[in-house]
Amino acid sequence: MKRIHAKVTGRVQGVFYRASTRDKARSLGLTGWVMNMPDGSVELEAQGPDEKVDDLITWLYEGPPYARVQDVEISELSPKDGEDAFEVRYLS
């Protein structure tokens, strides 16, 4: 079991990056969240089996068709108990 935090920069807002990340993570059976940030980046946390998380990381570098990913910063976190879905979060 692995949990990561990722910050994705480039042209990643307004191109369905957030929704596509949610869909990809759900298709891989991962839990966590994804959110647009004020600086134009997208941040997320994802958790699941190591190989499924690695599949998501690979996908993050490409994203949906209109995205232009400049960089992906990944850090590993401790897994969280009790999380049962992958959701889109919004800044409050």
Backbone as CSV, one residue per row, in Angstrom:
resi,resn,N_x,N_y,N_z,CA_x,CA_y,CA_z,C_x,C_y,C_z
1,MET,0.857,-1.180,0.000,0.000,0.000,0.000,0.896,1.234,0.000
2,LYS,0.556,2.181,-0.865,1.374,3.382,-1.028,0.455,4.597,-1.152
3,ARG,0.921,5.723,-0.593,0.199,6.996,-0.723,1.196,8.043,-1.192
4,ILE,0.777,8.837,-2.160,1.640,9.906,-2.667,0.911,11.247,-2.628
5,HIS,1.693,12.300,-2.592,1.210,13.654,-2.852,1.891,14.079,-4.141
6,ALA,1.145,14.690,-5.046,1.725,15.163,-6.303,1.289,16.593,-6.568
7,LYS,2.212,17.375,-7.117,1.920,18.726,-7.601,2.275,18.740,-9.079
8,VAL,1.270,19.048,-9.900,1.434,19.037,-11.347,1.362,20.473,-11.850
9,THR,2.379,20.891,-12.609,2.406,22.245,-13.142,2.420,22.212,-14.664
10,GLY,2.079,23.352,-15.242,1.970,23.488,-16.686,0.574,23.989,-17.026
11,ARG,0.104,23.642,-18.215,-1.275,24.006,-18.588,-2.174,22.856,-18.141
12,VAL,-2.587,22.927,-16.857,-3.330,21.820,-16.262,-4.665,22.247,-15.653
13,GLN,-5.020,23.512,-15.787,-6.347,23.952,-15.365,-7.107,24.404,-16.603
14,GLY,-8.419,24.117,-16.612,-9.252,24.485,-17.749,-9.131,23.511,-18.905
15,VAL,-8.514,22.353,-18.667,-8.324,21.347,-19.724,-8.808,19.966,-19.251
16,PHE,-9.642,19.956,-18.222,-10.211,18.722,-17.660,-9.177,17.840,-16.969
17,TYR,-8.061,18.419,-16.555,-7.024,17.628,-15.878,-7.547,17.060,-14.567
18,ARG,-8.230,17.891,-13.786,-8.730,17.462,-12.479,-9.750,16.335,-12.622
19,ALA,-10.740,16.514,-13.492,-11.769,15.483,-13.690,-11.167,14.216,-14.293
20,SER,-10.233,14.379,-15.208,-9.596,13.216,-15.822,-8.747,12.450,-14.811
21,THR,-8.093,13.175,-13.897,-7.319,12.525,-12.846,-8.241,11.717,-11.944
22,ARG,-9.374,12.309,-11.576,-10.355,11.587,-10.760,-10.791,10.303,-11.464
23,ASP,-11.128,10.412,-12.737,-11.599,9.243,-13.488,-10.515,8.173,-13.587
24,LYS,-9.273,8.580,-13.848,-8.169,7.632,-13.955,-7.928,6.945,-12.615
25,ALA,-7.892,7.725,-11.539,-7.661,7.155,-10.206,-8.772,6.167,-9.844
26,ARG,-10.002,6.532,-10.128,-11.118,5.623,-9.832,-11.013,4.350,-10.655
27,SER,-10.620,4.461,-11.912,-10.497,3.266,-12.760,-9.404,2.335,-12.252
28,LEU,-8.423,2.892,-11.543,-7.345,2.093,-10.962,-7.692,1.588,-9.559
29,GLY,-8.843,2.006,-9.037,-9.259,1.581,-7.707,-8.556,2.314,-6.577
30,LEU,-8.081,3.541,-6.845,-7.364,4.320,-5.838,-8.305,5.195,-5.036
31,THR,-7.867,5.589,-3.857,-8.586,6.569,-3.048,-7.734,7.826,-2.952
32,GLY,-8.370,8.934,-2.549,-7.652,10.187,-2.380,-8.455,11.366,-2.877
33,TRP,-7.740,12.385,-3.350,-8.396,13.618,-3.792,-7.518,14.347,-4.804
34,VAL,-8.149,15.276,-5.544,-7.447,16.137,-6.498,-8.077,17.523,-6.406
35,MET,-7.254,18.584,-6.563,-7.753,19.943,-6.388,-6.938,20.934,-7.224
36,ASN,-7.628,21.896,-7.842,-6.962,23.026,-8.501,-6.437,23.968,-7.433
37,MET,-5.234,24.494,-7.656,-4.625,25.414,-6.704,-4.604,26.832,-7.279
38,PRO,-4.557,27.852,-6.412,-4.580,29.246,-6.878,-3.423,29.598,-7.815
39,ASP,-2.288,28.902,-7.714,-1.136,29.222,-8.558,-1.219,28.589,-9.950
40,GLY,-2.341,27.910,-10.263,-2.512,27.308,-11.575,-2.099,25.849,-11.645
41,SER,-1.566,25.324,-10.551,-1.181,23.913,-10.515,-2.373,23.053,-10.083
42,VAL,-2.167,21.753,-10.152,-3.133,20.789,-9.629,-2.387,19.945,-8.607
43,GLU,-2.993,19.768,-7.418,-2.399,18.918,-6.399,-3.326,17.755,-6.109
44,LEU,-2.733,16.653,-5.691,-3.531,15.476,-5.383,-2.811,14.580,-4.403
45,GLU,-3.586,13.744,-3.742,-3.071,12.634,-2.980,-3.778,11.399,-3.492
46,ALA,-3.038,10.320,-3.646,-3.603,9.066,-4.136,-3.027,7.915,-3.339
47,GLN,-3.874,6.931,-3.072,-3.474,5.782,-2.261,-4.027,4.499,-2.854
48,GLY,-3.210,3.452,-2.783,-3.629,2.144,-3.244,-2.437,1.223,-3.393
49,PRO,-2.634,0.096,-4.069,-1.515,-0.823,-4.301,-0.391,-0.117,-5.056
50,ASP,0.843,-0.448,-4.711,2.014,0.218,-5.295,1.945,0.332,-6.811
51,GLU,1.649,-0.770,-7.498,1.669,-0.752,-8.965,0.564,0.123,-9.543
52,LYS,-0.572,0.216,-8.866,-1.667,1.070,-9.352,-1.325,2.546,-9.154
53,VAL,-0.706,2.872,-8.028,-0.260,4.247,-7.798,0.800,4.618,-8.823
54,ASP,1.708,3.696,-9.111,2.739,3.954,-10.125,2.113,4.172,-11.510
55,ASP,1.033,3.436,-11.823,0.321,3.650,-13.088,-0.243,5.064,-13.154
56,LEU,-0.804,5.541,-12.029,-1.336,6.909,-11.996,-0.205,7.918,-12.174
57,ILE,0.920,7.704,-11.516,2.053,8.630,-11.644,2.474,8.744,-13.107
58,THR,2.578,7.628,-13.784,2.937,7.641,-15.209,1.931,8.474,-15.996
59,TRP,0.633,8.290,-15.706,-0.424,9.024,-16.406,-0.336,10.527,-16.115
60,LEU,0.031,10.906,-14.890,0.083,12.325,-14.511,1.009,13.134,-15.420
61,TYR,2.058,12.509,-15.916,3.009,13.215,-16.779,2.417,13.550,-18.147
62,GLU,1.342,12.882,-18.526,0.705,13.167,-19.810,-0.627,13.878,-19.631
63,GLY,-1.494,13.323,-18.797,-2.795,13.921,-18.539,-3.720,13.802,-19.732
64,PRO,-4.821,14.558,-19.712,-5.784,14.519,-20.811,-5.227,15.209,-22.060
65,PRO,-5.899,15.055,-23.195,-5.357,15.527,-24.479,-4.925,16.996,-24.542
66,TYR,-5.653,17.919,-23.913,-5.324,19.346,-24.053,-4.361,19.857,-22.983
67,ALA,-3.987,19.010,-22.046,-3.044,19.409,-21.000,-1.629,19.488,-21.571
68,ARG,-0.831,20.349,-20.991,0.589,20.448,-21.310,1.333,20.416,-19.977
69,VAL,1.718,19.231,-19.547,2.370,19.063,-18.251,3.813,19.525,-18.348
70,GLN,4.192,20.418,-17.444,5.562,20.922,-17.382,6.377,20.116,-16.378
71,ASP,5.791,19.832,-15.204,6.525,19.119,-14.169,5.551,18.410,-13.238
72,VAL,6.006,17.309,-12.659,5.248,16.582,-11.645,6.193,16.338,-10.475
73,GLU,5.846,16.890,-9.309,6.627,16.681,-8.088,5.892,15.649,-7.248
74,ILE,6.576,14.573,-6.898,5.971,13.472,-6.152,6.666,13.321,-4.810
75,SER,5.883,13.153,-3.758,6.441,12.782,-2.454,5.579,11.662,-1.877
76,GLU,6.236,10.761,-1.149,5.511,9.650,-0.532,5.038,10.056,0.851
77,LEU,3.828,9.599,1.189,3.205,9.870,2.479,2.873,8.552,3.156
78,SER,2.523,8.622,4.431,2.036,7.433,5.127,0.600,7.175,4.692
79,PRO,0.227,5.913,4.469,-1.162,5.601,4.106,-2.139,6.059,5.185
80,LYS,-3.357,6.386,4.746,-4.428,6.814,5.657,-5.496,5.737,5.716
81,ASP,-5.981,5.480,6.900,-7.089,4.543,7.080,-8.417,5.258,6.881
82,GLY,-9.430,4.514,6.459,-10.790,5.030,6.412,-11.177,5.777,5.153
83,GLU,-10.298,5.917,4.218,-10.622,6.607,2.965,-11.238,5.583,2.007
84,ASP,-12.363,5.938,1.381,-13.041,4.932,0.557,-13.371,5.398,-0.854
85,ALA,-12.895,6.564,-1.258,-13.218,7.076,-2.597,-12.120,8.017,-3.061
86,PHE,-12.165,8.377,-4.339,-11.287,9.403,-4.890,-12.189,10.542,-5.318
87,GLU,-11.939,11.742,-4.780,-12.860,12.847,-5.000,-12.157,14.102,-5.491
88,VAL,-12.927,14.969,-6.105,-12.471,16.311,-6.462,-12.745,17.204,-5.267
89,ARG,-11.745,17.937,-4.847,-11.918,18.921,-3.765,-11.845,20.323,-4.345
90,TYR,-12.466,21.256,-3.627,-12.491,22.655,-4.053,-11.962,23.523,-2.934
91,LEU,-11.225,24.568,-3.291,-10.752,25.523,-2.292,-11.941,26.241,-1.690
92,SER,-11.865,26.495,-0.398,-12.974,27.205,0.250,-12.631,28.641,0.519
